[in-house]
Amino acid sequence: MFEFEQEPVWYQALELADHLTLLANSVSKQDQAALGEPIRRFGIALATDIAAACGVSDPPRESKYYYQIAEANVYKLATLIKIMLRREYLTLEQYHNVSQQLEDIAAALVRLYDRNRLEN
């Protein structure tokens, strides 16, 4: 088992990536390149960056880089889902659900980074 597989936030990110893929599939063909594809890409990148942050060999320095990228992906996704809401690809309930997942992941990233920094 890889170290990142022991982190609940990695599983949260995987679930979110799957959910975001389903939501992105509802985006019209004309908005796929600007909206659907980035949602898929950043959702997957969030999970892979968490894995990278947990698996690098020099955690204090290199893991910070991946945590920052993962956090940036959270903010990009938050913006993209807001656009989806404004364009009526999401219901208000779906928007709140995904927003809460993103907030939970962002908070978990901060805790994980702080823990790893203190351990090393």
N, CA, C and O atoms as a printed pandas DataFrame, in Angstrom:
     atom_number atom_name residue_name chain_id  residue_number  x_coord  y_coord  z_coord
0              1         N          MET        A               1    0.853   -1.179    0.000
1              2        CA          MET        A               1    0.000    0.000    0.000
2              3         C          MET        A               1    0.901    1.245    0.000
3              4         O          MET        A               1    1.863    1.330    0.763
4              5         N          PHE        A               2    0.575    2.185   -0.853
5              6        CA          PHE        A               2    1.301    3.450   -0.887
6              7         C          PHE        A               2    0.883    4.321    0.296
7              8         O          PHE        A               2   -0.223    4.183    0.818
8              9         N          GLU        A               3    1.768    5.206    0.706
9             10        CA          GLU        A               3    1.483    6.080    1.853
10            11         C          GLU        A               3    0.236    6.929    1.623
11            12         O          GLU        A               3   -0.571    7.110    2.536
12            13         N          PHE        A               4    0.075    7.451    0.406
13            14        CA          PHE        A               4   -1.076    8.309    0.135
14            15         C          PHE        A               4   -2.402    7.560    0.260
15            16         O          PHE        A               4   -3.443    8.171    0.502
16            17         N          GLU        A               5   -2.362    6.227    0.095
17            18        CA          GLU        A               5   -3.592    5.445    0.202
18            19         C          GLU        A               5   -4.088    5.351    1.645
19            20         O          GLU        A               5   -5.193    4.868    1.892
20            21         N          GLN        A               6   -3.286    5.803    2.581
21            22        CA          GLN        A               6   -3.686    5.822    3.985
22            23         C          GLN        A               6   -4.340    7.149    4.378
23            24         O          GLN        A               6   -4.811    7.311    5.504
24            25         N          GLU        A               7   -4.362    8.082    3.447
25            26        CA          GLU        A               7   -4.900    9.412    3.730
26            27         C          GLU        A               7   -6.360    9.525    3.269
27            28         O          GLU        A               7   -6.646    9.377    2.081
28            29         N          PRO        A               8   -7.271    9.783    4.195
29            30        CA          PRO        A               8   -8.685    9.923    3.813
30            31         C          PRO        A               8   -8.932   11.009    2.765
31            32         O          PRO        A               8   -9.840   10.880    1.944
32            33         N          VAL        A               9   -8.132   12.076    2.786
33            34        CA          VAL        A               9   -8.347   13.163    1.828
34            35         C          VAL        A               9   -8.097   12.693    0.399
35            36         O          VAL        A               9   -8.708   13.211   -0.535
36            37         N          TRP        A              10   -7.208   11.721    0.216
37            38        CA          TRP        A              10   -6.967   11.197   -1.129
38            39         C          TRP        A              10   -8.234   10.500   -1.639
39            40         O          TRP        A              10   -8.607   10.655   -2.802
40            41         N          TYR        A              11   -8.888    9.735   -0.765
41            42        CA          TYR        A              11  -10.136    9.066   -1.152
42            43         C          TYR        A              11  -11.245   10.086   -1.409
43            44         O          TYR        A              11  -12.056    9.907   -2.318
44            45         N          GLN        A              12  -11.280   11.145   -0.617
45            46        CA          GLN        A              12  -12.254   12.218   -0.857
46            47         C          GLN        A              12  -12.032   12.820   -2.246
47            48         O          GLN        A              12  -12.986   13.081   -2.979
48            49         N          ALA        A              13  -10.777   13.033   -2.591
49            50        CA          ALA        A              13  -10.457   13.614   -3.898
50            51         C          ALA        A              13  -10.834   12.668   -5.041
51            52         O          ALA        A              13  -11.314   13.112   -6.084
52            53         N          LEU        A              14  -10.617   11.364   -4.843
53            54        CA          LEU        A              14  -11.023   10.390   -5.865
54            55         C          LEU        A              14  -12.534   10.412   -6.081
55            56         O          LEU        A              14  -13.010   10.422   -7.216
56            57         N          GLU        A              15  -13.276   10.419   -4.981
57            58        CA          GLU        A              15  -14.740   10.464   -5.085
58            59         C          GLU        A              15  -15.195   11.739   -5.782
59            60         O          GLU        A              15  -16.096   11.721   -6.620
60            61         N          LEU        A              16  -14.553   12.845   -5.418
61            62        CA          LEU        A              16  -14.905   14.114   -6.043
62            63         C          LEU        A              16  -14.598   14.078   -7.539
63            64         O          LEU        A              16  -15.398   14.551   -8.346
64            65         N          ALA        A              17  -13.451   13.524   -7.913
65            66        CA          ALA        A              17  -13.090   13.436   -9.332
66            67         C          ALA        A              17  -14.144   12.646  -10.109
67            68         O          ALA        A              17  -14.529   13.037  -11.211
68            69         N          ASP        A              18  -14.604   11.547   -9.539
69            70        CA          ASP        A              18  -15.660   10.763  -10.198
70            71         C          ASP        A              18  -16.948   11.570  -10.329
71            72         O          ASP        A              18  -17.594   11.562  -11.376
72            73         N          HIS        A              19  -17.307   12.259   -9.264
73            74        CA          HIS        A              19  -18.523   13.080   -9.260
74            75         C          HIS        A              19  -18.399   14.209  -10.284
75            76         O          HIS        A              19  -19.339   14.479  -11.033
76            77         N          LEU        A              20  -17.243   14.863  -10.314
77            78        CA          LEU        A              20  -17.046   15.962  -11.257
78            79         C          LEU        A              20  -17.103   15.484  -12.701
79            80         O          LEU        A              20  -17.597   16.205  -13.569
80            81         N          THR        A              21  -16.609   14.286  -12.972
81            82        CA          THR        A              21  -16.679   13.736  -14.324
82            83         C          THR        A              21  -18.131   13.569  -14.757
83            84         O          THR        A              21  -18.492   13.900  -15.886
84            85         N          LEU        A              22  -18.951   13.060  -13.862
85            86        CA          LEU        A              22  -20.383   12.916  -14.184
86            87         C          LEU        A              22  -21.035   14.274  -14.439
87            88         O          LEU        A              22  -21.829   14.427  -15.367
88            89         N          LEU        A              23  -20.691   15.259  -13.602
89            90        CA          LEU        A              23  -21.255   16.599  -13.789
90            91         C          LEU        A              23  -20.766   17.224  -15.092
91            92         O          LEU        A              23  -21.533   17.880  -15.796
92            93         N          ALA        A              24  -19.489   17.019  -15.413
93            94        CA          ALA        A              24  -18.923   17.587  -16.637
94            95         C          ALA        A              24  -19.574   16.987  -17.873
95            96         O          ALA        A              24  -19.656   17.639  -18.914
96            97         N          ASN        A              25  -20.032   15.763  -17.765
97            98        CA          ASN        A              25  -20.708   15.120  -18.897
98            99         C          ASN        A              25  -22.009   15.819  -19.260
99           100         O          ASN        A              25  -22.500   15.669  -20.379
100          101         N          SER        A              26  -22.579   16.587  -18.320
101          102        CA          SER        A              26  -23.837   17.292  -18.590
102          103         C          SER        A              26  -23.615   18.626  -19.310
103          104         O          SER        A              26  -24.574   19.261  -19.747
104          105         N          VAL        A              27  -22.382   19.042  -19.432
105          106        CA          VAL        A              27  -22.063   20.312  -20.084
106          107         C          VAL        A              27  -22.258   20.175  -21.596
107          108         O          VAL        A              27  -21.897   19.161  -22.192
108          109         N          SER        A              28  -22.828   21.203  -22.195
109          110        CA          SER        A              28  -23.091   21.158  -23.631
110          111         C          SER        A              28  -21.793   21.042  -24.424
111          112         O          SER        A              28  -20.709   21.350  -23.929
112          113         N          LYS        A              29  -21.934   20.594  -25.656
113          114        CA          LYS        A              29  -20.772   20.404  -26.523
114          115         C          LYS        A              29  -19.999   21.708  -26.696
115          116         O          LYS        A              29  -18.769   21.703  -26.728
116          117         N          GLN        A              30  -20.711   22.812  -26.806
117          118        CA          GLN        A              30  -20.040   24.097  -27.019
118          119         C          GLN        A              30  -19.239   24.559  -25.804
119          120         O          GLN        A              30  -18.317   25.361  -25.950
120          121         N          ASP        A              31  -19.571   24.068  -24.606
121          122        CA          ASP        A              31  -18.852   24.445  -23.388
122          123         C          ASP        A              31  -17.880   23.374  -22.901
123          124         O          ASP        A              31  -17.234   23.559  -21.870
124          125         N          GLN        A              32  -17.764   22.267  -23.617
125          126        CA          GLN        A              32  -16.900   21.182  -23.147
126          127         C          GLN        A              32  -15.435   21.609  -23.039
127          128         O          GLN        A              32  -14.790   21.341  -22.025
128          129         N          ALA        A              33  -14.911   22.256  -24.052
129          130        CA          ALA        A              33  -13.482   22.620  -24.039
130          131         C          ALA        A              33  -13.166   23.624  -22.934
131          132         O          ALA        A              33  -12.134   23.513  -22.271
132          133         N          ALA        A              34  -14.034   24.587  -22.735
133          134        CA          ALA        A              34  -13.771   25.637  -21.748
134          135         C          ALA        A              34  -14.192   25.267  -20.335
135          136         O          ALA        A              34  -13.658   25.813  -19.370
136          137         N          LEU        A              35  -15.135   24.354  -20.200
137          138        CA          LEU        A              35  -15.706   24.057  -18.891
138          139         C          LEU        A              35  -15.647   22.578  -18.530
139          140         O          LEU        A              35  -15.149   22.226  -17.461
140          141         N          GLY        A              36  -16.136   21.724  -19.386
141          142        CA          GLY        A              36  -16.195   20.290  -19.079
142          143         C          GLY        A              36  -14.825   19.656  -18.924
143          144         O          GLY        A              36  -14.569   18.959  -17.942
144          145         N          GLU        A              37  -13.949   19.890  -19.879
145          146        CA          GLU        A              37  -12.616   19.278  -19.821
146          147         C          GLU        A              37  -11.788   19.782  -18.644
147          148         O          GLU        A              37  -11.158   18.969  -17.968
148          149         N          PRO        A              38  -11.758   21.100  -18.365
149          150        CA          PRO        A              38  -11.001   21.546  -17.186
150          151         C          PRO        A              38  -11.531   20.961  -15.875
151          152         O          PRO        A              38  -10.752   20.673  -14.967
152          153         N          ILE        A              39  -12.822   20.788  -15.775
153          154        CA          ILE        A              39  -13.376   20.201  -14.554
154          155         C          ILE        A              39  -12.862   18.772  -14.390
155          156         O          ILE        A              39  -12.448   18.377  -13.301
156          157         N          ARG        A              40  -12.891   18.020  -15.452
157          158        CA          ARG        A              40  -12.355   16.651  -15.394
158          159         C          ARG        A              40  -10.864   16.664  -15.046
159          160         O          ARG        A              40  -10.411   15.933  -14.165
160          161         N          ARG        A              41  -10.120   17.500  -15.749
161          162        CA          ARG        A              41   -8.660   17.547  -15.596
162          163         C          ARG        A              41   -8.250   17.977  -14.187
163          164         O          ARG        A              41   -7.394   17.339  -13.573
164          165         N          PHE        A              42   -8.850   19.052  -13.669
165          166        CA          PHE        A              42   -8.475   19.533  -12.339
166          167         C          PHE        A              42   -8.958   18.586  -11.242
167          168         O          PHE        A              42   -8.320   18.472  -10.195
168          169         N          GLY        A              43  -10.082   17.907  -11.478
169          170        CA          GLY        A              43  -10.547   16.916  -10.504
170          171         C          GLY        A              43   -9.564   15.762  -10.372
171          172         O          GLY        A              43   -9.252   15.322   -9.266
172          173         N          ILE        A              44   -9.083   15.281  -11.503
173          174        CA          ILE        A              44   -8.097   14.198  -11.490
174          175         C          ILE        A              44   -6.771   14.698  -10.925
175          176         O          ILE        A              44   -6.128   14.003  -10.138
176          177         N          ALA        A              45   -6.362   15.898  -11.324
177          178        CA          ALA        A              45   -5.099   16.460  -10.845
178          179         C          ALA        A              45   -5.105   16.644   -9.332
179          180         O          ALA        A              45   -4.070   16.481   -8.685
180          181         N          LEU        A              46   -6.247   16.979   -8.767
181          182        CA          LEU        A              46   -6.328   17.146   -7.317
182          183         C          LEU        A              46   -5.924   15.855   -6.614
183          184         O          LEU        A              46   -5.119   15.881   -5.683
184          185         N          ALA        A              47   -6.467   14.746   -7.046
185          186        CA          ALA        A              47   -6.133   13.452   -6.426
186          187         C          ALA        A              47   -4.675   13.079   -6.668
187          188         O          ALA        A              47   -4.008   12.579   -5.762
188          189         N          THR        A              48   -4.174   13.315   -7.877
189          190        CA          THR        A              48   -2.787   12.927   -8.165
190          191         C          THR        A              48   -1.789   13.823   -7.441
191          192         O          THR        A              48   -0.716   13.359   -7.055
192          193         N          ASP        A              49   -2.121   15.086   -7.252
193          194        CA          ASP        A              49   -1.216   15.973   -6.517
194          195         C          ASP        A              49   -1.180   15.637   -5.026
195          196         O          ASP        A              49   -0.140   15.778   -4.383
196          197         N          ILE        A              50   -2.295   15.198   -4.484
197          198        CA          ILE        A              50   -2.305   14.744   -3.084
198          199         C          ILE        A              50   -1.420   13.512   -2.956
199          200         O          ILE        A              50   -0.641   13.401   -2.009
200          201         N          ALA        A              51   -1.534   12.597   -3.893
201          202        CA          ALA        A              51   -0.686   11.400   -3.871
202          203         C          ALA        A              51    0.788   11.787   -3.958
203          204         O          ALA        A              51    1.618   11.249   -3.224
204          205         N          ALA        A              52    1.112   12.710   -4.844
205          206        CA          ALA        A              52    2.500   13.142   -4.995
206          207         C          ALA        A              52    3.012   13.817   -3.725
207          208         O          ALA        A              52    4.151   13.587   -3.319
208          209         N          ALA        A              53    2.186   14.641   -3.100
209          210        CA          ALA        A              53    2.604   15.331   -1.874
210          211         C          ALA        A              53    2.930   14.341   -0.764
211          212         O          ALA        A              53    3.852   14.560    0.021
212          213         N          CYS        A              54    2.178   13.263   -0.704
213          214        CA          CYS        A              54    2.397   12.249    0.334
214          215         C          CYS        A              54    3.549   11.315   -0.002
215          216         O          CYS        A              54    4.077   10.644    0.885
216          217         N          GLY        A              55    3.946   11.262   -1.261
217          218        CA          GLY        A              55    4.910   10.250   -1.670
218          219         C          GLY        A              55    6.300   10.752   -2.008
219          220         O          GLY        A              55    7.184    9.948   -2.302
220          221         N          VAL        A              56    6.520   12.063   -1.974
221          222        CA          VAL        A              56    7.844   12.568   -2.346
222          223         C          VAL        A              56    8.879   12.220   -1.287
223          224         O          VAL        A              56    8.551   12.025   -0.117
224          225         N          SER        A              57   10.127   12.148   -1.715
225          226        CA          SER        A              57   11.183   11.700   -0.803
226          227         C          SER        A              57   11.693   12.790    0.121
227          228         O          SER        A              57   12.286   12.477    1.154
228          229         N          ASP        A              58   11.486   14.047   -0.206
229          230        CA          ASP        A              58   11.936   15.151    0.651
230          231         C          ASP        A              58   10.715   15.957    1.076
231          232         O          ASP        A              58   10.513   17.068    0.586
232          233         N          PRO        A              59    9.897   15.418    1.977
233          234        CA          PRO        A              59    8.605   16.012    2.292
234          235         C          PRO        A              59    8.580   17.494    2.632
235          236         O          PRO        A              59    7.713   18.198    2.114
236          237         N          PRO        A              60    9.455   18.006    3.452
237          238        CA          PRO        A              60    9.285   19.416    3.809
238          239         C          PRO        A              60    9.309   20.364    2.614
239          240         O          PRO        A              60    8.519   21.307    2.550
240          241         N          ARG        A              61   10.209   20.117    1.673
241          242        CA          ARG        A              61   10.352   21.040    0.552
242          243         C          ARG        A              61    9.456   20.667   -0.617
243          244         O          ARG        A              61    8.656   21.479   -1.081
244          245         N          GLU        A              62    9.592   19.446   -1.086
245          246        CA          GLU        A              62    8.860   19.038   -2.284
246          247         C          GLU        A              62    7.378   18.839   -2.028
247          248         O          GLU        A              62    6.558   19.157   -2.890
248          249         N          SER        A              63    7.018   18.321   -0.866
249          250        CA          SER        A              63    5.591   18.101   -0.614
250          251         C          SER        A              63    4.838   19.424   -0.566
251          252         O          SER        A              63    3.678   19.489   -0.972
252          253         N          LYS        A              64    5.485   20.478   -0.076
253          254        CA          LYS        A              64    4.830   21.795   -0.035
254          255         C          LYS        A              64    4.400   22.214   -1.439
255          256         O          LYS        A              64    3.312   22.759   -1.623
256          257         N          TYR        A              65    5.238   21.962   -2.406
257          258        CA          TYR        A              65    4.930   22.286   -3.797
258          259         C          TYR        A              65    3.644   21.594   -4.241
259          260         O          TYR        A              65    2.765   22.231   -4.821
260          261         N          TYR        A              66    3.530   20.298   -3.973
261          262        CA          TYR        A              66    2.343   19.548   -4.395
262          263         C          TYR        A              66    1.098   19.924   -3.595
263          264         O          TYR        A              66   -0.009   19.934   -4.134
264          265         N          TYR        A              67    1.277   20.232   -2.311
265          266        CA          TYR        A              67    0.129   20.714   -1.534
266          267         C          TYR        A              67   -0.385   22.029   -2.105
267          268         O          TYR        A              67   -1.593   22.247   -2.194
268          269         N          GLN        A              68    0.538   22.902   -2.489
269          270        CA          GLN        A              68    0.128   24.188   -3.061
270          271         C          GLN        A              68   -0.587   24.004   -4.394
271          272         O          GLN        A              68   -1.563   24.698   -4.679
272          273         N          ILE        A              69   -0.107   23.078   -5.204
273          274        CA          ILE        A              69   -0.781   22.808   -6.476
274          275         C          ILE        A              69   -2.172   22.223   -6.225
275          276         O          ILE        A              69   -3.137   22.612   -6.882
276          277         N          ALA        A              70   -2.274   21.295   -5.284
277          278        CA          ALA        A              70   -3.574   20.704   -4.957
278          279         C          ALA        A              70   -4.532   21.781   -4.468
279          280         O          ALA        A              70   -5.699   21.808   -4.859
280          281         N          GLU        A              71   -4.034   22.668   -3.612
281          282        CA          GLU        A              71   -4.881   23.749   -3.112
282          283         C          GLU        A              71   -5.323   24.672   -4.249
283          284         O          GLU        A              71   -6.473   25.109   -4.283
284          285         N          ALA        A              72   -4.417   24.965   -5.172
285          286        CA          ALA        A              72   -4.776   25.792   -6.327
286          287         C          ALA        A              72   -5.859   25.112   -7.165
287          288         O          ALA        A              72   -6.759   25.775   -7.681
288          289         N          ASN        A              73   -5.766   23.787   -7.297
289          290        CA          ASN        A              73   -6.797   23.062   -8.045
290          291         C          ASN        A              73   -8.155   23.139   -7.361
291          292         O          ASN        A              73   -9.188   23.175   -8.029
292          293         N          VAL        A              74   -8.158   23.162   -6.039
293          294        CA          VAL        A              74   -9.418   23.332   -5.300
294          295         C          VAL        A              74  -10.060   24.665   -5.700
295          296         O          VAL        A              74  -11.258   24.726   -5.974
296          297         N          TYR        A              75   -9.252   25.729   -5.731
297          298        CA          TYR        A              75   -9.787   27.054   -6.061
298          299         C          TYR        A              75  -10.230   27.138   -7.521
299          300         O          TYR        A              75  -11.230   27.786   -7.830
300          301         N          LYS        A              76   -9.495   26.489   -8.410
301          302        CA          LYS        A              76   -9.911   26.455   -9.817
302          303         C          LYS        A              76  -11.249   25.731   -9.958
303          304         O          LYS        A              76  -12.136   26.179  -10.684
304          305         N          LEU        A              77  -11.380   24.608   -9.257
305          306        CA          LEU        A              77  -12.635   23.851   -9.318
306          307         C          LEU        A              77  -13.787   24.640   -8.718
307          308         O          LEU        A              77  -14.903   24.597   -9.235
308          309         N          ALA        A              78  -13.528   25.359   -7.632
309          310        CA          ALA        A              78  -14.581   26.176   -7.017
310          311         C          ALA        A              78  -15.093   27.220   -8.005
311          312         O          ALA        A              78  -16.291   27.496   -8.066
312          313         N          THR        A              79  -14.181   27.791   -8.770
313          314        CA          THR        A              79  -14.577   28.773   -9.782
314          315         C          THR        A              79  -15.357   28.120  -10.919
315          316         O          THR        A              79  -16.372   28.651  -11.370
316          317         N          LEU        A              80  -14.886   26.987  -11.370
317          318        CA          LEU        A              80  -15.557   26.288  -12.466
318          319         C          LEU        A              80  -16.967   25.839  -12.090
319          320         O          LEU        A              80  -17.884   25.930  -12.906
320          321         N          ILE        A              81  -17.145   25.356  -10.864
321          322        CA          ILE        A              81  -18.507   24.928  -10.488
322          323         C          ILE        A              81  -19.426   26.129  -10.305
323          324         O          ILE        A              81  -20.636   26.021  -10.503
324          325         N          LYS        A              82  -18.859   27.273   -9.928
325          326        CA          LYS        A              82  -19.678   28.491   -9.844
326          327         C          LYS        A              82  -20.160   28.872  -11.246
327          328         O          LYS        A              82  -21.313   29.265  -11.428
328          329         N          ILE        A              83  -19.280   28.754  -12.221
329          330        CA          ILE        A              83  -19.668   29.027  -13.609
330          331         C          ILE        A              83  -20.735   28.027  -14.057
331          332         O          ILE        A              83  -21.695   28.402  -14.730
332          333         N          MET        A              84  -20.568   26.754  -13.685
333          334        CA          MET        A              84  -21.578   25.749  -14.037
334          335         C          MET        A              84  -22.934   26.108  -13.445
335          336         O          MET        A              84  -23.966   25.940  -14.095
336          337         N          LEU        A              85  -22.928   26.601  -12.213
337          338        CA          LEU        A              85  -24.183   27.015  -11.586
338          339         C          LEU        A              85  -24.792   28.184  -12.360
339          340         O          LEU        A              85  -25.984   28.179  -12.669
340          341         N          ARG        A              86  -23.977   29.173  -12.666
341          342        CA          ARG        A              86  -24.467   30.357  -13.375
342          343         C          ARG        A              86  -25.022   30.011  -14.755
343          344         O          ARG        A              86  -25.933   30.676  -15.247
344          345         N          ARG        A              87  -24.471   28.973  -15.373
345          346        CA          ARG        A              87  -24.938   28.560  -16.698
346          347         C          ARG        A              87  -26.000   27.465  -16.621
347          348         O          ARG        A              87  -26.411   26.900  -17.635
348          349         N          GLU        A              88  -26.429   27.183  -15.408
349          350        CA          GLU        A              88  -27.521   26.252  -15.128
350          351         C          GLU        A              88  -27.209   24.804  -15.491
351          352         O          GLU        A              88  -28.101   24.043  -15.866
352          353         N          TYR        A              89  -25.935   24.432  -15.375
353          354        CA          TYR        A              89  -25.560   23.026  -15.515
354          355         C          TYR        A              89  -25.673   22.308  -14.164
355          356         O          TYR        A              89  -25.704   21.078  -14.116
356          357         N          LEU        A              90  -25.734   23.065  -13.083
357          358        CA          LEU        A              90  -25.872   22.519  -11.735
358          359         C          LEU        A              90  -27.086   23.116  -11.057
359          360         O          LEU        A              90  -27.441   24.271  -11.293
360          361         N          THR        A              91  -27.716   22.321  -10.214
361          362        CA          THR        A              91  -28.742   22.865   -9.332
362          363         C          THR        A              91  -28.028   23.517   -8.152
363          364         O          THR        A              91  -26.836   23.292   -7.940
364          365         N          LEU        A              92  -28.741   24.306   -7.404
365          366        CA          LEU        A              92  -28.163   24.934   -6.217
366          367         C          LEU        A              92  -27.713   23.873   -5.216
367          368         O          LEU        A              92  -26.679   24.025   -4.566
368          369         N          GLU        A              93  -28.485   22.809   -5.097
369          370        CA          GLU        A              93  -28.125   21.715   -4.187
370          371         C          GLU        A              93  -26.826   21.030   -4.634
371          372         O          GLU        A              93  -25.955   20.753   -3.809
372          373         N          GLN        A              94  -26.700   20.763   -5.921
373          374        CA          GLN        A              94  -25.464   20.155   -6.431
374          375         C          GLN        A              94  -24.267   21.079   -6.189
375          376         O          GLN        A              94  -23.187   20.637   -5.797
376          377         N          TYR        A              95  -24.489   22.360   -6.432
377          378        CA          TYR        A              95  -23.421   23.339   -6.222
378          379         C          TYR        A              95  -22.960   23.343   -4.759
379          380         O          TYR        A              95  -21.761   23.303   -4.483
380          381         N          HIS        A              96  -23.902   23.390   -3.839
381          382        CA          HIS        A              96  -23.551   23.400   -2.413
382          383         C          HIS        A              96  -22.844   22.110   -2.008
383          384         O          HIS        A              96  -21.909   22.130   -1.208
384          385         N          ASN        A              97  -23.293   21.003   -2.560
385          386        CA          ASN        A              97  -22.671   19.719   -2.250
386          387         C          ASN        A              97  -21.210   19.693   -2.690
387          388         O          ASN        A              97  -20.335   19.317   -1.910
388          389         N          VAL        A              98  -20.947   20.084   -3.915
389          390        CA          VAL        A              98  -19.577   20.077   -4.434
390          391         C          VAL        A              98  -18.736   21.126   -3.704
391          392         O          VAL        A              98  -17.576   20.871   -3.377
392          393         N          SER        A              99  -19.303   22.284   -3.451
393          394        CA          SER        A              99  -18.577   23.327   -2.707
394          395         C          SER        A              99  -18.149   22.824   -1.340
395          396         O          SER        A              99  -17.024   23.072   -0.906
396          397         N          GLN        A             100  -19.043   22.117   -0.659
397          398        CA          GLN        A             100  -18.711   21.574    0.662
398          399         C          GLN        A             100  -17.592   20.540    0.557
399          400         O          GLN        A             100  -16.689   20.512    1.393
400          401         N          GLN        A             101  -17.651   19.698   -0.460
401          402        CA          GLN        A             101  -16.581   18.718   -0.661
402          403         C          GLN        A             101  -15.244   19.424   -0.877
403          404         O          GLN        A             101  -14.224   19.008   -0.327
404          405         N          LEU        A             102  -15.247   20.479   -1.669
405          406        CA          LEU        A             102  -14.016   21.229   -1.929
406          407         C          LEU        A             102  -13.491   21.893   -0.654
407          408         O          LEU        A             102  -12.288   21.879   -0.396
408          409         N          GLU        A             103  -14.382   22.465    0.132
409          410        CA          GLU        A             103  -13.966   23.085    1.399
410          411         C          GLU        A             103  -13.387   22.046    2.348
411          412         O          GLU        A             103  -12.386   22.303    3.017
412          413         N          ASP        A             104  -14.008   20.879    2.410
413          414        CA          ASP        A             104  -13.501   19.806    3.274
414          415         C          ASP        A             104  -12.107   19.351    2.832
415          416         O          ASP        A             104  -11.227   19.120    3.661
416          417         N          ILE        A             105  -11.923   19.228    1.530
417          418        CA          ILE        A             105  -10.621   18.811    1.008
418          419         C          ILE        A             105   -9.570   19.889    1.286
419          420         O          ILE        A             105   -8.448   19.568    1.679
420          421         N          ALA        A             106   -9.916   21.141    1.091
421          422        CA          ALA        A             106   -8.969   22.233    1.355
422          423         C          ALA        A             106   -8.538   22.229    2.826
423          424         O          ALA        A             106   -7.354   22.380    3.129
424          425         N          ALA        A             107   -9.487   22.057    3.726
425          426        CA          ALA        A             107   -9.155   22.020    5.156
426          427         C          ALA        A             107   -8.279   20.815    5.486
427          428         O          ALA        A             107   -7.345   20.924    6.280
428          429         N          ALA        A             108   -8.575   19.680    4.883
429          430        CA          ALA        A             108   -7.773   18.470    5.120
430          431         C          ALA        A             108   -6.358   18.641    4.578
431          432         O          ALA        A             108   -5.403   18.146    5.179
432          433         N          LEU        A             109   -6.213   19.327    3.463
433          434        CA          LEU        A             109   -4.880   19.583    2.901
434          435         C          LEU        A             109   -4.034   20.413    3.855
435          436         O          LEU        A             109   -2.848   20.137    4.039
436          437         N          VAL        A             110   -4.636   21.423    4.459
437          438        CA          VAL        A             110   -3.909   22.264    5.422
438          439         C          VAL        A             110   -3.467   21.425    6.614
439          440         O          VAL        A             110   -2.321   21.520    7.052
440          441         N          ARG        A             111   -4.368   20.609    7.137
441          442        CA          ARG        A             111   -4.015   19.753    8.279
442          443         C          ARG        A             111   -2.913   18.764    7.909
443          444         O          ARG        A             111   -1.983   18.548    8.686
444          445         N          LEU        A             112   -3.017   18.172    6.734
445          446        CA          LEU        A             112   -2.023   17.194    6.296
446          447         C          LEU        A             112   -0.659   17.856    6.087
447          448         O          LEU        A             112    0.367   17.303    6.483
448          449         N          TYR        A             113   -0.648   19.016    5.479
449          450        CA          TYR        A             113    0.607   19.728    5.282
450          451         C          TYR        A             113    1.237   20.088    6.629
451          452         O          TYR        A             113    2.434   19.882    6.829
452          453         N          ASP        A             114    0.435   20.625    7.549
453          454        CA          ASP        A             114    0.956   20.983    8.871
454          455         C          ASP        A             114    1.511   19.769    9.593
455          456         O          ASP        A             114    2.571   19.846   10.215
456          457         N          ARG        A             115    0.811   18.657    9.518
457          458        CA          ARG        A             115    1.266   17.436   10.184
458          459         C          ARG        A             115    2.592   16.950    9.590
459          460         O          ARG        A             115    3.524   16.611   10.318
460          461         N          ASN        A             116    2.657   16.924    8.269
461          462        CA          ASN        A             116    3.891   16.473    7.617
462          463         C          ASN        A             116    5.065   17.411    7.900
463          464         O          ASN        A             116    6.202   16.964    8.049
464          465         N          ARG        A             117    4.784   18.709    7.973
465          466        CA          ARG        A             117    5.837   19.685    8.255
466          467         C          ARG        A             117    6.381   19.495    9.660
467          468         O          ARG        A             117    7.588   19.586    9.884
468          469         N          LEU        A             118    5.488   19.230   10.607
469          470        CA          LEU        A             118    5.910   19.040   11.997
470          471         C          LEU        A             118    6.660   17.719   12.188
471          472         O          LEU        A             118    7.568   17.634   13.015
472          473         N          GLU        A             119    6.287   16.708   11.437
473          474        CA          GLU        A             119    6.944   15.400   11.566
474          475         C          GLU        A             119    8.345   15.410   10.975
475          476         O          GLU        A             119    9.194   14.617   11.381
476          477         N          ASN        A             120    8.591   16.280   10.040
477          478        CA          ASN        A             120    9.899   16.293    9.365
478          479         C          ASN        A             120   10.624   17.510    9.785
479          480         O          ASN        A             120   11.751   17.740    9.346
